[in-house]
Amino acid sequence: MFQSLIDDLKREFGQGTVLHRIIIINVLVFVGINIIKFMFRIKGGGTLDPFYHEILHFFSISSDLVFNLKHPWTILTSMFLHEGFWHLLWNMLFLYWFGRIVADLVGISKILPLYLLGGAVGGFAFWISATLLNYGGGATVYAIGASAAVMAIVVAAGVIAPEYRMRLLLIGDVKLKYVVLVLVFLDFVGIGNYTNTGGHFAHLGGAVLGLLFARELQRGNDWSAGVNSVLERMQAFFSQSVSASKPKRETTMVVKRFYRQDEQQADDLSYQQQLDQILDKISQSGYESLSKDEIAFLEDASNRK
């Protein structure tokens, strides 16, 4: 049974979209950290061994600047780390629901950069708020979870397609802009009630990033391009390290991409102009106003790198 489960995960990770991969990574990390927690609970005879928290904090954003500078990886690892089931479940559901909207309208290649940027800005918002407001009471506090990264995607979806309708249980169809506004408002309420203050500041940091990301995209400035470029270089570096015995194949692929670039530039310009026109139409009249050809164009755009 376990081997079958592992095979399913491998297949989904390899064949699914980046949205599925992000969810799988979050779930696997959640399972891993809770297995570790269970083992330390057993070791402590029912009392959680303090060393467990050292492991957890090793991957968490801290209110202590020195800690963060000594553990720079936490800006990345914290946004994939969940300890509580409901925390994970709601983040992954929102990531999937709103991520699908963003991917369908502006392309799947925007999802990972938006997730990473939102998580990073959310981590910074947590740290700066903890430093200025000292809501830890002088003690060091830590933050984990994908909430800021997910909020970036949620708000970006609302800005890109505010008139898009979501069907909510027991409520019915609701325009996306109202759903997003309620979620953002709840974070302000959380800060006002002084509950999970650092987490709510992180959410708002991610929300601001999502707003700016979407606005700049509508103006023709794609922030995801730089992030994807860095990720592609990292992938190429590790691929070359693993398959150093196959340099000719890699060189051939690079040359082909080089010669295709000039041929694609003219097409890319008109393609982007058409995409911008459709996005403007969605913002003004809603997704339902699109023709069948325009919907087909968006489906093509969502699969275009």
Helices and strands as residue ranges (DSSP letters): H 2-15, H 18-43, H 51-58, E 61-62, H 65-70, H 74-77, G 78-80, H 85-106, G 108-110, H 111-133, E 142-143, H 147-160, E 165-168, E 172-175, H 176-192, H 197-218, H 224-242, H 247-285, G 287-289, H 292-302
